[in-house]
């Protein structure tokens, strides 16, 4: 929704029902190409990797019972 808002502004699709549920139709150029989706996916994985690495190190250092549930 954030990317759609940045690209299309406050369009009719932001807080209305989906087009398949009787809402207004999407704009003709709605969506992104596959290359943009892959770039976004790689960016999210790269951004989360340091956090996951840190958390794995925390779980190795500490042996609290509740960390096994995370």
N, C-alpha and C positions, 0 to 999 in steps of 0.2 A: 504494500500500500504506500510505503514511503517513496519508493522509486516511481510508482505511478503518479503520485502527487507531484513529485519533482518534475516529471516529464510532461504531464498533461494538466497540472493545476487542479483546482477543486472541481473536477468533472462530475458528471451525474452518477458515476459508478463508485464513488468513494464511500458513501454512507447509505446508499440505496440497495435494494435487493439485487442479486445477480440477474443478468439478462435471462437466464433459464428459469428464473423464478418470477418473471413478469416485470423486471426492472428495465431501465433504458439500455439500448444496445451499446457495446463498447465502440470506441472510435475505430476507424478502418485501420489505422496504423498502431493499434494497441499491442503491446508486448515488445519483446526484445529478440534479437537474433540468437542463434545457438552459440555463436562466438562470445557474445556479451554474457550469456548465462555461464559459460565456462570460465570466463575471466572473473565474474562475481563469485563463483564457487571456489576458485583458487584463492581469491583474496580472503574469503571467509576462513578457509582452512589455514592459510598462512597467518591470519590474525589470531586464530584460536590455538595454534600450536604452542606458543610460549606459555599460555595459561595452562594448557594440558600438561606440559612438561613440568611446570612448577608444581602442579597438583600431584603429579606422580611422585615427585621428590618429597613432597610433604607426607604422602602416604607411606613412603619408604622409611622416613625418619621417625614418624610417630606411629604408635600402634594402638591408638584409641579405638574402642569398640565401635563407635559410631562411624568411623571412617570406612569400615568395611561395607557399609550400606551405601556409600557414595561412589 
